[in-house]
Amino acid sequence: MDPLHVSRIAELASVLEVSGYPKPGNVHRTRDFDDMVYEDFLVSGIVTGDTMRLAAERGRN
């Protein structure tokens, strides 16, 4: 599988997972914690894409 495709799938999965509702005890789109908010998870899901792409490239070799 193409490493760029893998990274996009990982990003999308992260964003969709945190967007689930309701998630008892967890941050989701209508519930934040004092030290962590929904948008933190959205950003982290996107910025992991490069790392996932690199991992997929290494896995192909």
Rosetta silent file (secondary structure, phi, psi, omega in degrees, C-alpha in Angstrom):
SEQUENCE: MDPLHVSRIAELASVLEVSGYPKPGNVHRTRDFDDMVYEDFLVSGIVTGDTMRLAAERGRN
SCORE:     score description
SCORE:     0.000 S_00000001
   1 L     0.000  143.632 -179.367    0.000    0.000    0.000 S_00000001
   2 L   -63.305  127.483 -178.809    1.187    3.501   -0.806 S_00000001
   3 H   -57.532  -35.475  177.509    2.754    5.169    2.283 S_00000001
   4 H   -65.800  -38.956  177.048    0.968    8.452    1.589 S_00000001
   5 H   -63.442  -42.481  177.390   -2.335    6.596    1.491 S_00000001
   6 H   -59.146  -44.536 -178.386   -1.488    4.913    4.812 S_00000001
   7 H   -64.965  -39.368  179.223   -0.744    8.278    6.405 S_00000001
   8 H   -66.774  -39.709  177.816   -4.037    9.767    5.187 S_00000001
   9 H   -63.726  -42.335  178.963   -5.978    6.783    6.497 S_00000001
  10 H   -63.654  -42.390  177.446   -4.267    7.119    9.905 S_00000001
  11 H   -60.717  -48.448 -178.613   -5.068   10.838   10.047 S_00000001
  12 H   -62.366  -42.853  179.287   -8.696   10.241    9.145 S_00000001
  13 H   -60.836  -41.408  179.702   -9.041    7.410   11.666 S_00000001
  14 H   -64.182  -44.897 -178.949   -7.682    9.620   14.454 S_00000001
  15 H   -66.869  -41.591  179.160  -10.019   12.490   13.631 S_00000001
  16 H   -67.317  -38.022 -178.478  -13.046   10.202   13.328 S_00000001
  17 H   -61.760  -46.891 -178.730  -12.249    8.395   16.575 S_00000001
  18 H   -71.952  -20.607 -179.405  -12.207   11.556   18.690 S_00000001
  19 H   -82.504   -8.079  178.274  -15.333   12.787   16.919 S_00000001
  20 L   -61.396  147.991 -178.399  -17.360    9.809   18.134 S_00000001
  21 L  -148.459  136.661   -9.278  -20.194   10.625   20.510 S_00000001
  22 L   -85.830  158.000  176.075  -20.793    9.779   23.259 S_00000001
  23 L  -129.593   91.191 -175.503  -17.586    8.375   24.679 S_00000001
  24 L   -53.526  127.709  175.764  -18.042    8.002   28.430 S_00000001
  25 L    82.170   -0.729 -176.644  -15.027    9.264   30.359 S_00000001
  26 L  -122.614  159.907  171.895  -13.173   10.534   27.298 S_00000001
  27 L   -67.792  136.179  172.146  -12.696   13.780   25.418 S_00000001
  28 E  -149.576 -172.388 -169.755  -15.040   14.052   22.445 S_00000001
  29 L   -65.017  -16.942  177.241  -16.606   16.809   20.380 S_00000001
  30 L  -117.166    8.554 -179.195  -18.903   17.995   23.183 S_00000001
  31 E  -142.669  119.453  175.734  -16.684   17.262   26.199 S_00000001
  32 L  -107.982  162.870  169.216  -13.264   18.669   27.022 S_00000001
  33 E  -103.309  167.475  178.954  -11.001   18.120   30.016 S_00000001
  34 L   -59.887  -38.176 -174.855   -9.307   20.963   31.883 S_00000001
  35 L  -107.070    7.194 -176.925   -5.929   20.136   30.360 S_00000001
  36 E  -156.245  131.322 -178.621   -7.022   18.660   27.029 S_00000001
  37 L  -123.417  165.278 -179.107   -9.633   19.701   24.503 S_00000001
  38 H   -50.205  -46.236 -177.669  -11.210   18.200   21.401 S_00000001
  39 H   -62.506  -29.533  175.479   -9.109   20.378   19.083 S_00000001
  40 H   -59.331  -41.579  179.876   -5.901   19.000   20.658 S_00000001
  41 H   -70.524  -36.569  176.509   -6.869   15.561   19.409 S_00000001
  42 H   -61.277  -47.771  179.963   -7.737   16.856   15.952 S_00000001
  43 H   -62.018  -46.328 -177.708   -4.323   18.512   15.626 S_00000001
  44 H   -64.499  -34.020  177.000   -2.456   15.476   16.959 S_00000001
  45 H   -63.834  -36.705  179.925   -4.310   13.220   14.528 S_00000001
  46 H   -75.298  -44.319 -175.085   -3.175   15.350   11.608 S_00000001
  47 H   -71.691  -15.172  176.335    0.456   15.860   12.660 S_00000001
  48 L   -77.213   -8.937 -177.592    1.010   12.113   13.077 S_00000001
  49 H   -57.012  -43.834 -179.789    0.533   11.673    9.325 S_00000001
  50 H   -63.204  -40.789  179.211    4.206   12.241    8.481 S_00000001
  51 H   -65.152  -41.430  178.346    5.318    9.730   11.099 S_00000001
  52 H   -66.025  -36.442  177.276    2.848    7.159    9.808 S_00000001
  53 H   -63.692  -44.948  178.356    4.048    7.748    6.233 S_00000001
  54 H   -61.787  -41.524  178.465    7.668    7.175    7.282 S_00000001
  55 H   -63.181  -40.745  179.336    6.710    4.003    9.130 S_00000001
  56 H   -66.886  -37.519  177.342    4.833    2.726    6.068 S_00000001
  57 H   -63.875  -43.483  178.884    7.831    3.498    3.853 S_00000001
  58 H   -65.258  -35.096  179.630   10.147    1.571    6.180 S_00000001
  59 H   -68.451  -23.601  178.862    7.685   -1.310    6.295 S_00000001
  60 H   -76.484  -25.912 -175.248    7.792   -1.643    2.514 S_00000001
  61 L   -87.801    0.000    0.000   11.534   -2.154    2.457 S_00000001
